[in-house]
């Protein structure tokens, strides 16, 4: 089992030194010198690190790890360790001197001393935290802690939680929220497209058999262009049932106003219903009707 020390930035820019600081990320992470580390069982690390009635030291430049007899004052004492979603956090009781040095940016980084085992793949598995130091010699590739960035991240997560609640999604992960929003938008757009097509079919008298084709057009060109195109097509005669020129004169001679009734051939609703049930074309029905009236 090896003992190693790593560092991550203490990018402090607030008005008060935080009581809780992040000392380790979860899963795999690396140091600037190329070494790779892994935190696979964070709660076990917490349990192994804390000893009864003994607080872990937060010192300066790993002084407590040196074997000489020089003074080794603490910058603070770790009162508790806690596993969170993004890493292992330490609750620190800072000394007055350490607080001032952090505020003045005399120290910008922290460095945990870790007990590790090295596996066959060359990754150091973290077993325990032995101490943590304030230092200005960075090595660990880890997101800055005790900074405005942490505050912004927390605020962002709160916003994501609220968005997830509003769209009725259980997960507050950004990727899953985005997927849910896209799906919701697609559903709303599909409903809007179908409503526009139904309106065209009912008001501009396009045949229901064209519904799928009209829906494809609506999805392709958008609502405004679709409605304009359908209006122009309707005015040009597309969609409405057309009357053959050979029938026009006979219908007018019978006093049928084609402008008022462009689609019924001068037949009553009952007569049109008969045509539909018997599969007789309205123009053929008119011929038979006129022939019978002649007799």
C-alpha positions, 0 to 999 in steps of 0.5 A, a space after each residue: 500500500 502506497 501513500 501519495 499526495 495530490 493537489 487541487 485548486 483552492 480558488 477562493 473568491 468569496 467573503 467567507 471561507 467555506 466550512 465544507 470543502 471537496 477533497 476528492 472526486 469520485 470514480 477515476 481522475 488523474 494527476 498532472 504528472 500522469 498518474 491515475 487514481 480511482 475512488 470506487 467505494 467512497 463510503 469505505 474511504 470515509 470509514 477508514 479515514 476517520 478514527 474515534 476521537 482523532 481529527 484529521 489535520 488540515 496542515 501547511 505543505 504536508 508538514 505533519 507528514 515530515 519526520 523531523 521535529 520542527 513545529 507543524 501547526 495546523 491550518 484547521 481540523 477535519 471534523 467530518 467526512 461526507 460522501 456526496 454525488 460529486 465527491 468526498 467532502 470535508 468539514 473543516 474547523 479553520 484556524 484564524 491564520 488559515 482563514 486570513 491566508 486563504 482570503 488573501 490568496 496566500 494559499 490557493 490549493 489543497 493536497 490530500 495525502 492518500 493511502 492507495 493500492 496499485 492494480 495491474 492496470 496502473 491505477 491507484 485505488 484510494 483506500 483512505 485519507 491520511 491528512 489534507 494540506 494547504 499548498 501552492 504546488 498543484 498536481 491533482 486534476 480536480 474541479 476547483 472547490 470553495 469558489 464561485 464555481 461551486 456556488 454557480 454549480 449548486 444554483 444550476 442544479 437547483 434550476 435543473 431540479 425545478 425544470 425536471 419538476 415542471 416537465 414531469 421528469 424524474 431525473 434532473 440530469 441535464 442530458 435527460 432533461 434535454 431529451 425530455 424537452 425535445 420529446 415534449 416539443 416533438 409531441 406538441 409540434 406533431 399535434 399542431 401539424 395534425 390540427 393544421 391539416 384537419 383545418 385545411 381538409 375541413 375548411 378548404 375541402 381537401 380530400 381526407 385521403 390526402 391527409 398523410 401527404 398534407 401532413 408531410 408538407 406541413 412538417 416540411 415547410 412550417 405552419 405559415 407557409 403551409 397555410 398560405 400554400 393550401 389557400 393558394 391551391 384551394 383558390 386555384 381549384 385544387 382540393 374542391 370537387 370539380 364539375 365537368 364542362 359538359 355538365 356546367 351548361 345543363 346545371 345552369 339551365 336548371 337554375 343551379 348556382 355553381 358559386 353557392 354550391 360548388 360541390 353538390 352538383 345540384 343534388 340534395 343531401 339525400 341524393 348525394 347519400 344515395 350516390 355514395 351508398 350505390 357507388 353511382 357518380 353524381 353526374 351519372 345520377 343527374 343524367 338518369 334523373 333528367 331522363 326520368 323527368 323527361 318521361 
